[in-house]
């Protein structure tokens, strides 16, 4: 048995982990039993669903049958996650587990659409909070500009650009604005994440037609996207350049962030929070709040502040940090 082979997880299907070696061969692996045993011992205080994730660097041994066993997982430089659905028995108070989406990421592209489905700034802001808390570089992609009869995409582009984020207004299906995104991917690990039906897979296919990502349609009845990406997958598109396609999702709640910390991930709040009357201010209803004053003075947009309040309302008391 060959041991201590280094590789990176590029795909996960059920209990199978597909690891890409440095010579580009992909090996199907399982987790060593010690990982499963650790999870069993921690069942009453389990906080995460994932031992290993896409993007993890691992060391594995290879059997004579060509099947690998993951022996160790290297420390991550960062990772993107969200709250998973409630799982019975996961926490004593019935709280939420953490679902790791991917690790060791350079660029996150939050993909949304201006229409069909409707633009959702609250979704964008929740993903931003998750990524800002992990130190991941963020860009925002507003797709389906070809459907934007009222030019609403320009307003949202200005809002997020003024905060300091790169915003790309595109039409993936008509190949408008796509080239500017492609130019940022070189020598990076790039993840594309968005709600179902926003055109994420169409965008990836427009940039890299040979990869043939599966595309889902929008239900005419509900205008909700249909999930087409069953599992995330990392693909190499050039030397030292990777993209991670992820399943389309309906909602996201950031994991492990306390109520008093949320404001630190709204970048435009940072210039004001030190001027609040109380250092325990969460910028909701406290007297002498400088953030509220900035909203009233239109230095902070009402859309972002309303999104902040909405996120505050979802912070759970029974989270383990």
C-alpha positions as CSV (number, residue, x, y, z in Angstrom):
1,X,0.0,0.0,0.0
2,X,1.4,3.4,-1.0
3,X,1.1,6.0,1.8
4,X,1.2,9.8,2.3
5,X,0.1,10.8,-1.2
6,X,-1.0,14.4,-1.3
7,X,-4.0,15.6,-3.3
8,X,-7.1,17.8,-3.2
9,X,-10.7,16.9,-2.9
10,X,-12.5,17.9,-6.2
11,X,-15.8,16.1,-5.8
12,X,-17.9,14.4,-3.1
13,X,-20.7,11.9,-3.8
14,X,-22.3,10.4,-0.7
15,X,-19.4,8.7,1.2
16,X,-17.0,8.8,-1.8
17,X,-14.3,11.6,-2.0
18,X,-12.6,12.1,-5.3
19,X,-9.1,13.3,-4.8
20,X,-6.9,14.8,-7.6
21,X,-3.2,14.0,-7.3
22,X,-0.5,16.4,-8.3
23,X,-0.1,14.3,-11.5
24,X,-3.8,15.1,-12.3
25,X,-5.1,11.5,-11.7
26,X,-8.3,11.4,-9.8
27,X,-8.6,8.7,-7.1
28,X,-11.9,7.6,-5.4
29,X,-11.3,7.6,-1.6
30,X,-13.1,7.0,1.6
31,X,-12.4,8.4,5.0
32,X,-10.3,6.5,7.5
33,X,-12.5,5.1,10.3
34,X,-10.9,7.4,12.9
35,X,-12.8,10.3,11.4
36,X,-16.1,8.5,11.7
37,X,-15.3,7.4,15.2
38,X,-14.6,11.0,16.2
39,X,-17.9,12.1,14.9
40,X,-19.7,9.3,16.8
41,X,-18.0,10.3,20.1
42,X,-19.0,14.0,19.5
43,X,-22.6,13.2,18.5
44,X,-24.2,15.0,21.4
45,X,-22.2,18.2,20.7
46,X,-21.8,17.9,17.0
47,X,-21.5,21.3,15.2
48,X,-20.6,20.4,11.6
49,X,-22.0,18.1,9.0
50,X,-18.7,17.8,7.1
51,X,-15.4,16.2,8.1
52,X,-13.9,17.0,4.7
53,X,-15.0,19.3,1.9
54,X,-14.3,20.2,-1.7
55,X,-11.1,22.1,-1.9
56,X,-9.5,20.4,1.1
57,X,-5.9,19.2,0.8
58,X,-5.6,15.7,2.1
59,X,-3.0,12.9,2.5
60,X,-4.2,9.4,1.6
61,X,-2.9,5.9,1.2
62,X,-3.6,3.9,-2.0
63,X,-4.5,0.2,-1.9
64,X,-3.4,-2.4,-4.5
65,X,-7.0,-2.1,-5.9
66,X,-6.5,1.6,-6.7
67,X,-8.8,2.8,-4.0
68,X,-7.7,5.5,-1.6
69,X,-8.2,6.0,2.1
70,X,-7.9,9.6,3.5
71,X,-5.5,9.5,6.4
72,X,-5.3,13.3,7.3
73,X,-6.8,16.6,6.3
74,X,-4.6,19.7,6.1
75,X,-5.5,22.9,7.9
76,X,-7.7,25.2,5.7
77,X,-6.8,28.8,4.9
78,X,-10.5,29.6,4.8
79,X,-13.8,28.0,4.0
80,X,-17.3,29.0,3.0
81,X,-20.2,27.6,5.0
82,X,-23.8,28.1,6.0
83,X,-26.3,26.8,8.6
84,X,-27.7,23.4,7.6
85,X,-31.2,22.4,8.3
86,X,-32.1,21.4,11.8
87,X,-31.0,17.8,12.6
88,X,-32.6,15.9,15.4
89,X,-30.0,14.9,18.0
90,X,-27.3,17.2,16.6
91,X,-27.3,19.6,19.5
92,X,-29.0,19.4,22.9
93,X,-31.2,22.4,22.2
94,X,-32.0,21.4,18.6
95,X,-29.7,24.0,17.1
96,X,-28.2,24.2,13.7
97,X,-25.2,22.4,12.3
98,X,-22.6,24.0,10.0
99,X,-22.5,22.9,6.3
100,X,-19.2,23.5,4.7
101,X,-19.6,24.4,1.0
102,X,-15.9,24.5,0.0
103,X,-12.5,25.4,1.4
104,X,-9.2,27.1,0.4
105,X,-11.0,29.7,-1.8
106,X,-9.5,32.8,-3.5
107,X,-12.5,34.3,-5.2
108,X,-16.3,34.1,-4.5
109,X,-18.6,35.1,-7.3
110,X,-22.2,35.6,-5.9
111,X,-24.4,35.0,-8.9
112,X,-27.9,36.5,-9.0
113,X,-30.4,37.6,-11.6
114,X,-32.2,40.8,-12.1
115,X,-35.4,38.9,-13.1
116,X,-36.7,35.4,-13.4
117,X,-36.1,34.8,-10.5
118,X,-36.4,38.3,-9.0
119,X,-33.3,40.0,-7.7
120,X,-32.8,39.2,-4.0
121,X,-30.4,41.6,-2.3
122,X,-31.0,39.9,1.1
123,X,-29.6,36.7,-0.3
124,X,-26.5,38.6,-1.5
125,X,-26.0,40.3,1.8
126,X,-26.2,37.0,3.7
127,X,-23.6,35.4,1.4
128,X,-21.4,38.5,1.8
129,X,-21.5,38.1,5.6
130,X,-20.5,34.5,5.4
131,X,-17.6,35.3,3.1
132,X,-16.4,38.4,4.8
133,X,-16.2,36.5,8.1
134,X,-13.8,34.0,6.4
135,X,-11.6,36.5,4.5
136,X,-12.7,35.6,1.0
137,X,-12.5,38.0,-1.9
138,X,-16.1,38.8,-3.1
139,X,-17.5,39.8,-6.4
140,X,-21.2,40.1,-7.4
141,X,-22.6,39.0,-10.7
142,X,-26.0,40.4,-11.8
143,X,-27.2,38.1,-14.6
144,X,-30.1,38.4,-17.2
145,X,-29.6,42.0,-17.9
146,X,-31.3,41.2,-21.3
147,X,-34.5,41.0,-19.3
148,X,-34.0,44.2,-17.4
149,X,-36.5,46.6,-19.1
150,X,-36.4,49.1,-16.3
151,X,-32.6,49.2,-15.9
152,X,-32.8,48.2,-12.3
153,X,-29.5,46.4,-12.5
154,X,-27.7,49.8,-12.8
155,X,-29.1,50.9,-9.4
156,X,-28.0,47.7,-7.6
157,X,-24.6,47.9,-9.4
158,X,-24.1,51.4,-8.1
159,X,-25.2,50.4,-4.5
160,X,-22.7,47.6,-4.2
161,X,-19.9,49.3,-6.1
162,X,-20.2,52.3,-3.7
163,X,-19.7,49.9,-0.8
164,X,-16.5,48.6,-2.4
165,X,-17.5,45.3,-4.2
166,X,-16.8,44.5,-7.8
167,X,-20.1,44.1,-9.6
168,X,-20.6,42.6,-13.1
169,X,-23.8,43.2,-14.9
170,X,-24.1,40.5,-17.6
171,X,-26.2,38.3,-19.8
172,X,-24.8,34.9,-19.8
173,X,-27.2,33.7,-22.5
174,X,-26.2,36.5,-24.8
175,X,-22.5,36.6,-23.7
176,X,-22.7,40.2,-22.6
177,X,-20.0,41.2,-20.0
178,X,-18.8,37.6,-19.4
179,X,-15.3,38.2,-20.7
180,X,-14.6,40.6,-17.8
181,X,-15.3,37.9,-15.2
182,X,-13.2,35.3,-17.0
183,X,-10.1,37.6,-16.8
184,X,-10.2,37.5,-13.0
185,X,-10.0,33.7,-12.7
186,X,-6.3,33.1,-13.6
187,X,-4.2,31.3,-10.9
188,X,-7.1,31.3,-8.4
189,X,-9.6,28.9,-6.9
190,X,-12.9,30.5,-7.8
191,X,-16.3,29.5,-6.5
192,X,-19.6,30.4,-8.1
193,X,-22.6,30.4,-5.7
194,X,-26.2,31.5,-6.1
195,X,-29.8,30.7,-5.9
196,X,-31.5,28.2,-8.1
197,X,-32.3,29.5,-11.6
198,X,-30.1,32.6,-11.7
199,X,-28.1,31.3,-14.6
200,X,-24.9,30.2,-12.8
201,X,-24.4,27.1,-14.9
202,X,-25.2,29.0,-18.0
203,X,-22.6,31.5,-17.1
204,X,-20.0,28.8,-16.6
205,X,-20.9,27.1,-19.9
206,X,-20.6,30.4,-21.7
207,X,-17.1,30.9,-20.3
208,X,-16.1,27.2,-20.6
209,X,-18.3,25.4,-23.1
210,X,-16.2,22.2,-23.0
211,X,-17.1,21.6,-19.3
212,X,-20.8,21.1,-20.1
213,X,-22.5,22.1,-16.8
214,X,-26.1,21.0,-16.5
215,X,-28.6,23.8,-16.8
216,X,-32.0,24.0,-15.1
217,X,-35.1,25.9,-16.2
218,X,-37.3,28.2,-14.2
219,X,-40.7,26.8,-13.3
220,X,-43.3,29.0,-15.0
221,X,-45.7,28.4,-12.1
222,X,-43.5,29.4,-9.2
223,X,-40.6,31.4,-10.9
224,X,-38.3,29.3,-8.7
225,X,-35.2,27.7,-10.1
226,X,-35.0,24.0,-10.4
227,X,-31.9,22.5,-8.8
228,X,-29.6,20.9,-11.4
229,X,-26.2,20.7,-9.6
230,X,-26.5,17.7,-7.3
231,X,-23.1,18.0,-5.8
232,X,-20.4,20.6,-5.9
233,X,-17.4,20.0,-8.1
234,X,-14.0,21.6,-8.6
235,X,-12.7,21.7,-12.2
236,X,-9.4,22.8,-13.6
237,X,-9.8,25.3,-16.4
238,X,-6.1,26.3,-16.8
239,X,-2.8,26.0,-15.1
240,X,-3.3,26.6,-11.3
241,X,-6.8,27.9,-12.2
242,X,-10.0,26.2,-10.8
243,X,-13.7,26.8,-10.6
244,X,-16.1,25.3,-8.1
245,X,-19.6,24.9,-9.3
246,X,-22.1,24.5,-6.4
247,X,-25.7,23.4,-6.1
248,X,-28.3,26.2,-6.5
249,X,-29.9,27.0,-3.1
250,X,-33.0,28.7,-2.0
251,X,-31.8,30.4,1.2
252,X,-28.7,30.9,3.3
253,X,-28.1,31.7,6.9
254,X,-24.5,32.5,8.0
255,X,-23.1,30.1,10.6
256,X,-21.4,30.9,13.9
257,X,-21.8,34.7,13.8
258,X,-23.0,36.4,17.0
259,X,-25.6,39.1,17.0
260,X,-23.1,41.8,18.1
261,X,-20.6,40.8,15.3
262,X,-23.0,41.0,12.3
263,X,-22.4,44.8,11.8
264,X,-18.6,44.2,11.2
265,X,-19.4,42.4,8.0
266,X,-21.4,45.3,6.6
267,X,-18.4,47.3,5.4
268,X,-20.2,50.7,5.2
269,X,-21.1,50.4,8.9
270,X,-17.5,50.4,10.0
271,X,-17.0,54.2,9.7
272,X,-19.8,54.8,12.2
273,X,-20.0,52.0,14.8
274,X,-17.2,53.5,16.9
275,X,-19.3,56.7,17.3
276,X,-22.3,54.9,18.9
277,X,-23.2,56.0,22.4
278,X,-23.0,52.5,23.8
279,X,-20.3,50.0,23.0
280,X,-22.9,47.2,23.2
281,X,-25.0,48.8,20.5
282,X,-26.3,46.4,17.9
283,X,-27.7,49.3,15.8
284,X,-31.3,48.3,16.1
285,X,-33.1,50.5,18.6
286,X,-30.5,51.9,21.0
287,X,-30.4,55.7,21.7
288,X,-27.4,57.5,20.2
289,X,-26.7,55.0,17.5
290,X,-24.4,56.4,14.8
291,X,-25.4,53.8,12.3
292,X,-29.1,54.6,12.5
293,X,-28.2,58.3,12.2
294,X,-26.1,57.5,9.1
295,X,-29.2,55.7,7.6
296,X,-31.3,58.7,8.3
297,X,-28.7,60.9,6.7
298,X,-28.6,58.5,3.7
299,X,-25.0,57.8,4.2
300,X,-26.0,54.1,4.5
301,X,-28.7,52.9,2.2
302,X,-32.0,51.8,3.7
303,X,-31.9,48.6,1.6
304,X,-28.7,47.5,3.2
305,X,-29.9,48.5,6.7
306,X,-33.2,46.7,6.3
307,X,-31.3,43.6,5.1
308,X,-29.1,43.9,8.2
309,X,-32.1,44.0,10.5
310,X,-33.6,41.0,8.8
311,X,-30.4,39.0,9.3
312,X,-30.3,40.0,13.0
313,X,-33.7,38.6,13.5
314,X,-32.5,35.1,12.3
315,X,-29.5,34.9,14.7
316,X,-30.3,31.9,17.0
317,X,-29.7,31.8,20.7
318,X,-28.8,28.2,20.7
319,X,-25.8,28.4,18.3
320,X,-22.5,27.0,19.5
321,X,-19.5,29.3,18.6
